[in-house]
Amino acid sequence: MASLRYTMEMCDLIKSSILRLNELLPLKARQSGHIPALQALHRMVITSLVMHGRPPTRAEVAARVGGQQIDAALALLGNDDLIVLSPDRRDVLGAYPVTSEATPHILDVNGHTIHAMCALDALAIAPLFDCEVHIRSHCRMTGEAIVIRQKGERLVDAHPVTTRVGVRWQRPSGDSAAHSLCVEMVFLKDDDVAVQWHGSDLRSHTVYTLEQAGEFSAGYFRPLL
């Protein structure tokens, strides 16, 4: 009975977290507002980063939307913060949950090294693409190295085993959530450090186990693909 109650509480936590993040960063709603060709381009950006270790080239974008429409297509997705563009807005850098920009969260996947936008995003790739992922990051508070291995939906191992994911809920600012909201989704080495991080402010902070964070992130991103 206690196990069932725990499972139900975990499901409620995941559902409420997905709803809360969708209120702050409604990626699926934004994606659905675009024509099918742009929706497919958005999915292609995510897939290319995971499968090939890089964003699609302009030539690959042109093959999807037409050579005369490259900049317009990128601008439409970029303006909705579905993709992150280079400063000159000519090239794709990333699309949540992954990026070619350097972040604290390094992913070794499919023989390539890419980066996740945040700690939560880092845990999404293995279950979304049913692949093996090696995550290298660090604790936001102590700087201690954090290493996680996943295979599909399974957490293979983690060091430290007590690692948690912390989310500080805030509205994105500037041009991209990647440089605001995502910065406050972090790895924490254990529960004691997590308390130091949130300072008992549990209205605007949530701490997840790695298993909870993995389910949360996969549930949030899966509709995009």
Secondary structure, 3 states (H helix, E strand, C coil): CHHHHHHHHHHHHHHHHHHHHHHHCCHHHHHHCCCHHHHHHHHHHHHHHHHHCCCCCHHHHHHHHCHHHHHHHHHHHHHCCCCEECCCCCCEEEECCEECCCCCCEEEECCEEEEECCHHHHCCHHHHHCCEEEEEEEECCCCCEEEEEEECCEEEEEECCCCEEEEECCCCCCCCHHHCHHHHEEEECCHHHHHHHHCCCCCCEEEEEHHHHHHHHHHHHHHHC
